[in-house]
């Protein structure tokens, strides 16, 4: 019996993450934990997107966000009233926009934006980073991990990312996004780490600015996250007109 108990303890301890023992995490392990902390699988949550122009004027959108597995995402526009009922679908690298009374969903690209502003569709319907990027370097900077990430394919919105990650929380504080030419496209700033629902502690606010859009800013606020399992049927083109019925 003692031998059995000892074996069970050893098995449990072996399942703990390396950092419990003070061992260094690999870049891949860090990125995987960042993904889990930012966007657990099978969930629903609300996101408010605020676009701010150089003159201070603002436009706000509220989206209902659904995610399943690593590559299925649906968003539903809740407000403003002029946009309510629109929905988007992402399956891997493919994206569509559904507009009520317009017929079939329209193909959209990752670099376009269904809300305008600095956030593009890839930012709004983001897959896990580890799905789209490989870790090419792990450094330390300003007391944080610094990951350098390279896109796995040309279909990804950004060719290279530099991601600063808090060591304890394993969530990012900043991500610089670059084109294949090395040009900085935008910077994402992660703020206000807190419980956004269902015990998930992560930055509730993401802001972005870009040297390509001087004076413009966009803010995305996440809230009311709940774990929710949905059938694969929900994440299909035919289901987009009915997504609103799931709220």
Secondary structure, DSSP 8 states (H G I E B T S, - for coil): -HHHHHHHHHHHHHTS-GGGGT----HHHHHHHHHHHH--SSEEEEEEEEEE-TTS-EEEEEEEEEEETTTEEEEEEEESTTTTT-EEEEETTEEEEE-TTS-S-EEE-TTS-SS-SS--HHHHT---HHHHEEEEEEEEETTEEEEEEEESSTTSS-SEEEEEE-TTT--EEEEEEE-TTS-EEEEEEEEEEEE-STT-EEEEEEEEE-TTSTT-EEEEEEEEEEE----GGGGSGGGGGGGGGG-
